[in-house]
Amino acid sequence: MFDALAMIVAALAGWFIFDAWRARDHAVRVAREACRERGLQLLDDSVQSVQTRFARDAEGLTRFRRTYVFEFSDDRVTRRSGSLVMLGAQLESFQLEPYRMA
């Protein structure tokens, strides 16, 4: 009985870790594309997860709402902050610190 429970817990932990990696990779692609469209540089080519919670989507299904922060540059010198929120695999919000437009 204990072995079966341990296997289930291990499987759930493995799924959660795999899903978090997949979501992070998707968030990096979204941030990279959004920065490219605006003529900005995504610094370090990465995002950092700062919060994971449960939330309901438009159909009422429970999904993970993940918040990520990242840094970008508008002039290749100054570091500025941005954030994005993913609900499941969908982008829910995207925010950038004010920057100079060329």
N, C-alpha and C positions, 0 to 999 in steps of 0.2 A: 504494500500500500504506500509506504513512504517513498519507495523507489519511483513509483508511478507519479506521485505528486512532485518529486524532485525533477523528473523528466519534463513534466508539463511546465513547471516554473522556468527551467532552463530553456525550453522551446520558446516560451513567451518572451523571455529576456533576449534571446537571439533575434526573434522577430522585431522587437522594439529597437534594438541596436541597428539592424539592417534597415528598417524603415527610417530611422533618424539619419543614417548615412545617405540614403536615397533622397530624402527631403532636403538635406544640406546641399547635395550636388545640384538639385533642381534650383534651390535658392541662389547658388553661385551663378548658374546660367541666367536666371532672371536678372540678377544685379548686373552682371556683365553686359547683357543685352541692353538694359535700360541705360547704363552709363554710356555705352557705345552710341546709342541713338541720340544722346544729348551732347556728344563730343567730350565726354569725361573719361577719366582713367580710373578703373577699379583697382585700388591699391592692394597689394599682396594677393590678388586674385582669390580672395576668400571672404567668407562671412562667418560670424560667430553667433551661435545660438544663445539667447539670453532668457528665453522663457518658452515652456511647453505646457499647454493646458488643453482641456477638453472644451469643445464648442460645437454647436449645431450648425450645419450648413443650410442652404435654402430649402432642401428637401426634408429637413428635420433629422438628418442622420448625424450621429456623433462622430466628430473628426478631431484630429489633433490640430490645434492652432499653435503654430510655432512662430516666434518672433526672432528675427536675426538683425544684427547690426553689422555695418561694414564701413570702410573708409574709401573715399574717392578724392581725386584731385582735379581741379579745373585748370590749373596752370603748371602742373607737374612739380610744384614746390609745396603748396599748401595742402595739408591733410584736412579733409572735412568729413563729417559723419552722415551716414544714411541708415535707414532701417527699412525692413520689409516684413510683412506678416503674411504667412501662408496658412490657409485653411484647407487641410488635406493637401492636394496637389495644386490648388488654385491660389493665385495671388489675390490677397484681400486688400492690402494697402502697401504703398511705396512712398517713402518720404526722404527728401534730401535736405540737408542744411543749405541755407541760402548761399549762392555762389555767383560770381561774375559771369555774365554771358558774353561771349566774344562777338 
